[in-house]
Amino acid sequence: MNWTRSVLTVATLWAIGGPSIAAQDPAAKNPLQGDADAIRAGMGLYRGRCADCHGMDARGVRAPDITQVWASGRTDDGLRLTIRNGIPGTEMPANPRIVDHEAWQILAYLRTLAAPAPADPPRGNAQNGEAIFRKQCAGCHRVNGVGGRLGPDLSRVGVARSRDRMMLQIRRGLEDDFRPGYEPVTLTPQTGAPIQGVKKNEDLFSVQIMDTRERIQGYEKDQMKAVENGTRSAMPTFGSDRLSDGDLDDLLRYLQTLRGFDPTVSQ
């Protein structure tokens, strides 16, 4: 390759926000950190593409508080990759239309909202929380390849959900807010008992579900008396009669440890 052409190619890629030398370095720092114009542009990008889930103040709505991502050990380059590639197994989507330059702008803005690590230690005993999870939750949820499949995999729930959001889901359940593949559904056949499960696929003529025994079955709609979409999650609620406040703190502490990444390496 012509040396001059190679240099121009690298410069052009950087100008349009494509792969850069800094972006390829696992320890790369944000080249736009502290840049007033980048922060302003990043604010617009964040509010347009991220605030619906993470909140205008980045303290979380449906998705977790991200004001402490650096305090938790995340790296600039790891966060850039998260913005662009998403987080498998969570509701954090890939954003292939966001080029590197825009990701750096978003991170430059988020740095202005960053909070220090909390002074108070997190509540709860994670070890006891893991035991509670295995007893109460693992029948439906998997963690690191172990557990049930009726509910979502929770291996990365610590980065996908805020503590308050998880607490509400455990105590009150979900209403009309279901991840694709986990919408509750009840099929009523012409004869026999209703079949309950979560919807995996559906078209005009058929529906495929995973039933409560984790069997995936397909059904023709015209062979059913009714196909009813549920308005509440298949997950039961855990009031204080089923889960004490102390045990809830322990369970939440364990769930917060399920982050799916090692903060000592680029993520």
C-alpha positions in Angstrom: 0.0 0.0 0.0 1.2 3.5 -0.8 2.4 5.1 2.5 0.8 8.5 1.8 -2.5 6.8 0.9 -2.4 4.8 4.2 -1.9 8.0 6.2 -4.7 9.7 4.5 -7.0 6.7 5.1 -6.4 6.8 8.8 -7.0 10.5 8.9 -10.2 10.2 7.0 -11.5 7.4 9.3 -10.9 9.6 12.3 -12.6 12.5 10.7 -15.8 10.6 10.1 -15.7 8.9 13.5 -14.6 5.5 12.3 -11.9 3.2 13.8 -9.0 5.2 15.2 -5.7 4.4 16.7 -7.0 5.6 20.1 -10.2 3.5 19.8 -8.2 0.4 19.1 -6.1 0.8 22.3 -7.8 -1.1 25.1 -6.6 1.5 27.6 -7.6 4.5 25.4 -8.8 7.6 27.1 -11.6 9.7 25.7 -9.8 12.2 23.3 -12.7 14.6 23.7 -12.9 14.7 27.4 -13.3 18.3 28.7 -13.9 19.7 25.2 -16.7 22.2 25.5 -18.0 21.7 21.9 -17.9 17.9 22.3 -19.8 18.1 25.6 -22.5 20.2 24.0 -22.9 17.8 21.1 -22.8 14.9 23.4 -25.6 16.3 25.5 -27.8 16.5 22.4 -26.9 12.9 21.4 -27.5 11.6 24.9 -30.9 13.3 25.3 -32.0 12.1 22.0 -30.8 8.5 22.2 -30.2 7.5 25.8 -32.3 9.6 28.2 -35.5 7.6 27.7 -34.0 4.7 29.5 -31.2 6.2 31.6 -33.0 9.5 32.5 -32.2 13.1 31.7 -29.8 13.2 34.7 -28.4 9.7 33.9 -29.6 8.4 37.2 -31.8 5.8 35.7 -35.4 5.2 34.7 -35.9 1.9 33.1 -32.2 1.3 32.8 -29.6 1.8 35.6 -28.0 4.9 37.0 -24.9 5.5 34.9 -23.4 8.4 36.9 -21.1 6.0 38.7 -19.8 3.9 35.8 -16.3 5.2 36.1 -16.3 4.9 39.9 -17.3 1.2 39.4 -14.1 0.6 37.4 -15.3 1.0 33.7 -12.8 2.4 31.2 -13.5 5.0 28.6 -12.8 2.6 25.7 -15.0 -0.1 27.3 -17.9 2.3 27.6 -17.4 3.4 24.0 -17.7 -0.3 23.0 -20.8 -0.7 25.2 -22.5 2.3 23.5 -21.8 1.0 20.0 -22.2 -2.8 20.6 -24.8 -2.9 23.4 -24.8 -5.6 26.1 -25.9 -9.1 25.1 -28.7 -10.5 27.2 -29.9 -7.1 28.4 -32.1 -4.3 27.0 -29.0 -2.2 26.1 -29.1 -2.4 22.3 -26.3 -2.1 19.8 -26.1 1.3 18.1 -24.2 0.7 14.9 -25.3 4.1 13.6 -23.4 5.9 16.4 -19.8 6.3 15.1 -16.8 6.5 17.4 -16.7 10.2 17.4 -20.3 10.5 18.6 -19.7 7.9 21.3 -16.8 9.9 22.6 -19.0 13.0 22.6 -21.7 11.2 24.6 -19.0 10.1 27.1 -17.6 13.6 27.3 -21.0 14.8 28.4 -21.6 11.9 30.8 -18.3 12.8 32.5 -19.9 16.1 33.5 -22.7 14.1 35.3 -20.4 11.5 36.8 -20.7 11.0 40.6 -18.0 9.7 42.9 -18.3 6.2 44.4 -20.9 6.2 47.3 -19.4 6.6 50.7 -21.8 4.2 52.3 -21.2 0.5 51.6 -23.9 -1.3 49.6 -26.6 -2.9 51.8 -27.0 -6.7 52.0 -25.0 -9.9 52.1 -24.3 -11.1 48.6 -23.4 -14.6 49.8 -26.8 -15.1 51.5 -28.4 -13.4 48.5 -27.0 -16.0 46.2 -28.5 -18.8 48.4 -31.8 -17.0 48.2 -31.6 -16.7 44.5 -30.9 -20.4 44.1 -33.9 -21.2 46.2 -36.4 -18.7 45.0 -35.3 -17.5 41.5 -33.1 -20.1 39.7 -36.1 -22.2 38.7 -36.9 -19.6 36.1 -33.7 -17.5 35.7 -30.2 -18.5 34.6 -27.0 -17.0 35.8 -23.7 -17.9 34.0 -25.3 -20.9 32.3 -27.1 -22.4 35.4 -30.8 -22.2 36.1 -34.2 -22.1 34.3 -35.1 -20.5 31.0 -38.7 -19.4 31.5 -37.5 -15.9 32.6 -34.7 -13.7 31.2 -31.0 -14.6 31.8 -29.8 -12.4 34.7 -26.0 -12.9 34.2 -25.6 -9.1 33.6 -28.6 -7.8 35.5 -26.3 -5.7 37.7 -25.5 -3.4 34.7 -29.0 -3.7 33.1 -31.2 -2.7 36.0 -30.9 -0.2 38.8 -31.3 -1.5 42.4 -34.6 0.4 42.8 -36.0 -1.1 39.5 -35.1 -4.6 40.6 -36.7 -4.1 44.0 -40.0 -2.9 42.3 -40.0 -5.9 40.0 -39.4 -8.4 42.9 -42.0 -6.8 45.2 -44.7 -5.7 42.6 -44.0 -7.6 39.4 -44.2 -6.1 35.9 -47.2 -4.7 34.1 -47.1 -4.2 30.3 -43.3 -3.9 30.2 -42.0 -7.2 28.9 -38.8 -8.1 27.1 -39.4 -9.7 23.7 -39.6 -13.4 24.1 -41.0 -13.2 27.6 -44.4 -11.8 27.1 -47.0 -13.8 29.1 -49.6 -15.6 27.1 -52.5 -18.0 27.8 -53.8 -20.4 25.1 -57.2 -22.0 25.6 -57.6 -25.1 23.4 -60.9 -26.5 22.2 -60.7 -29.2 24.9 -58.5 -29.5 27.9 -56.9 -27.0 30.3 -55.5 -23.6 29.4 -51.8 -23.5 28.5 -49.7 -20.8 30.1 -46.2 -19.7 29.1 -44.2 -16.9 27.5 -44.4 -16.0 23.8 -41.4 -16.7 21.7 -42.7 -16.1 18.2 -46.0 -15.1 16.6 -47.5 -14.5 13.2 -51.0 -14.1 11.8 -51.7 -17.8 11.9 -49.6 -19.4 14.7 -47.9 -18.7 18.0 -44.9 -20.4 19.6 -44.6 -20.4 23.3 -42.4 -21.8 26.1 -44.7 -23.4 28.7 -44.2 -23.5 32.4 -42.3 -26.8 31.9 -39.9 -25.1 29.5 -41.2 -26.9 26.5 -41.3 -24.9 23.3 -44.4 -25.7 21.3 -46.1 -24.2 18.3 -49.9 -23.8 18.0 -52.3 -22.9 15.1 -54.4 -20.1 16.3 -57.5 -21.3 14.5 -57.3 -24.5 16.6 -57.6 -22.5 19.8 -60.6 -21.1 21.5 -58.6 -18.1 22.6 -55.1 -16.7 22.6 -54.8 -14.1 25.3 -51.8 -11.8 26.0 -51.2 -11.3 29.6 -50.9 -7.9 31.2 -48.7 -9.0 34.1 -45.4 -10.8 34.1 -45.3 -14.6 34.6 -43.0 -13.8 37.5 -44.7 -14.0 40.9 -44.5 -11.1 43.3 -42.5 -11.4 46.5 -44.2 -9.5 49.3 -42.7 -9.2 52.8 -44.6 -12.4 53.7 -42.5 -14.4 51.2 -39.3 -12.4 51.3 -38.3 -10.3 54.4 -36.7 -6.9 53.9 -33.4 -8.2 55.1 -33.5 -11.1 52.6 -34.5 -8.7 49.9 -31.4 -6.5 50.6 -29.3 -9.6 50.4 -30.8 -10.8 47.1 -30.5 -7.3 45.6 -26.8 -7.1 46.7 -26.2 -10.4 44.9 -28.0 -9.3 41.8 -25.9 -6.1 41.8 -22.8 -8.3 41.6 -24.0 -9.9 38.3 -22.3 -7.5 35.9 -20.9 -9.9 33.3 -17.6 -8.2 33.1 -14.3 -7.8 34.8 -13.8 -4.1 35.6 -10.0 -4.5 35.5 -10.1 -5.1 31.7 -11.6 -3.0 28.9 -15.3 -3.5 28.6 
